[in-house]
Amino acid sequence: MDQEDEAAMAQHLLAAADKYGLHRLKMICLEILSSHIDANSVATILVLAEKHYCYGLKEACFEFLNSLAVLSAIVDERMQQHLAMANLLISTLIISLSS
């Protein structure tokens, strides 16, 4: 299984673990997702973290975004629109970080 498949599986399992109260599985998924945060996945992982109350994962995403080099490379109009549709609060926070 490649890293992209592993991250996708962890996203789906996180949702199931949260829904059914499987704390250990949720922790494993959070660990996997934390190690897969990159420019292509940070928006999706951030929305997922917010939806499933994963504050540590959300913090890891914001730490990643705090790097000005990374932030300027990935915050473009399309990402802002995606986040605005998914979660207005997160979009506002990212836009404020980029200014």
C-alpha positions, 0 to 999 in steps of 0.5 A: 500500500502506498502512502496516498492509499494509507492516508485515504484509508486513515481518513475513512477509518477516522470517521468510522472510529469517531462515529463508533467510539473506537478510541484506539483506532482513532489514535492510530488514524491520527498518527498516520494522518499527522505524518501525511500532512503536506501541501496537497493534503493539509486542507482535507486533513484540516477539515477532517480534524475539525469535523471529528474534534481532533485538536492535536491533528488540527494543531499539526495542520496549523503548524504546517501552515505557519511556515511562510514558504509553505503557506505562500506556495499552497494558499491560492484562490482554489484552496480558499474556495474549497475551504470556504465551502467546507468550513468558513471558520477554518477558511478565515483562519487560513486567510488571516495567517496568509496576510 
